[in-house]
Amino acid sequence: MSSTKEYRDYILEQLSELPGITCRPMMGEFLLYLDGALFGGIYDDRLLVKIVPETKDYQMSEEIPYPKGKPMYLIEDVDDKNLLKEIIIKTKEGLVNRER
């Protein structure tokens, strides 16, 4: 199953307060970037972010984005713009810290 453009548009609207968000289509799904850093994506109409220690306290469930993919955290409450912003910023921070 692929993600719908309607769900993508909804997620991008929810993330509109975060400058630097970009979205790229990839094989029926959508990859999400913050300031050029790949932090997650939309897979089967689910918003998933990479697993980093900085987001462990949010107690998100782990899900596989696609067969043989690495587990990612599922953000279930996509209606809470402030929570989304917080999780995505912390995910990016974790990815940057991982590179150091």
C-alpha positions as CSV (number, residue, x, y, z in Angstrom):
1,M,0.0,0.0,0.0
2,S,1.1,3.5,-0.7
3,S,0.5,6.8,1.2
4,T,-2.1,9.2,-0.1
5,K,-1.3,12.7,-1.2
6,E,-4.1,13.8,1.1
7,Y,-2.4,12.4,4.2
8,R,0.9,13.9,3.0
9,D,-0.7,17.3,2.6
10,Y,-2.3,17.0,6.1
11,I,1.1,16.1,7.7
12,L,2.9,19.0,5.8
13,E,0.2,21.4,7.1
14,Q,0.7,20.1,10.6
15,L,4.4,20.7,10.2
16,S,4.0,24.1,8.6
17,E,5.3,25.9,11.7
18,L,8.7,24.2,11.3
19,P,10.7,26.2,8.7
20,G,13.0,24.0,6.7
21,I,10.6,21.0,6.2
22,T,10.8,19.4,2.8
23,C,9.2,16.3,1.4
24,R,10.3,14.0,-1.4
25,P,8.3,11.2,-3.0
26,M,9.9,7.8,-2.9
27,M,8.3,4.7,-4.4
28,G,4.8,5.6,-3.3
29,E,5.8,7.0,0.1
30,F,7.2,10.3,1.2
31,L,10.6,11.1,2.9
32,L,10.7,14.0,5.3
33,Y,13.6,16.3,5.9
34,L,14.3,19.2,8.3
35,D,17.0,21.5,7.1
36,G,18.2,18.9,4.8
37,A,18.4,16.1,7.4
38,L,16.3,13.0,6.7
39,F,14.4,12.5,10.0
40,G,11.5,10.3,8.9
41,G,8.7,9.7,6.4
42,I,5.2,8.9,5.6
43,Y,4.7,5.2,5.0
44,D,1.3,3.6,4.4
45,D,-0.3,6.8,5.8
46,R,1.7,6.6,9.0
47,L,4.1,9.3,10.2
48,L,7.4,7.5,11.3
49,V,10.6,9.1,12.6
50,K,14.0,7.7,13.1
51,I,14.8,6.2,16.5
52,V,17.2,8.4,18.5
53,P,17.8,8.4,22.3
54,E,16.5,12.0,22.5
55,T,12.9,10.8,21.8
56,K,12.8,7.8,24.0
57,D,10.8,9.5,26.7
58,Y,7.8,10.0,24.3
59,Q,7.1,6.3,24.6
60,M,6.3,5.8,20.9
61,S,5.8,2.4,19.5
62,E,8.3,0.9,17.0
63,E,7.0,0.0,13.6
64,I,8.7,-1.2,10.4
65,P,8.2,1.3,7.5
66,Y,8.4,-1.3,4.8
67,P,9.5,-5.0,4.5
68,K,13.1,-5.4,5.7
69,G,13.2,-1.8,6.8
70,K,14.7,-0.7,10.1
71,P,12.3,0.0,13.0
72,M,11.1,3.6,13.4
73,Y,9.0,5.4,15.9
74,L,5.3,5.9,15.0
75,I,3.9,9.3,15.9
76,E,0.2,8.4,16.6
77,D,-1.1,11.9,17.6
78,V,-0.5,13.8,14.4
79,D,-3.2,16.3,15.3
80,D,-1.1,17.9,18.1
81,K,1.1,20.4,16.2
82,N,3.2,21.3,19.2
83,L,4.0,17.7,20.0
84,L,4.9,17.0,16.4
85,K,7.2,20.0,16.3
86,E,8.9,18.9,19.6
87,I,9.4,15.3,18.5
88,I,10.8,16.3,15.1
89,I,13.2,18.9,16.5
90,K,14.5,16.3,19.1
91,T,14.8,13.7,16.4
92,K,16.9,16.0,14.2
93,E,19.0,16.9,17.3
94,G,19.6,13.2,17.9
95,L,20.7,12.6,14.3
96,V,23.1,15.5,14.5
97,N,24.5,14.3,17.8
98,R,24.9,10.8,16.2
99,E,27.1,12.3,13.5
100,R,29.5,13.9,15.9
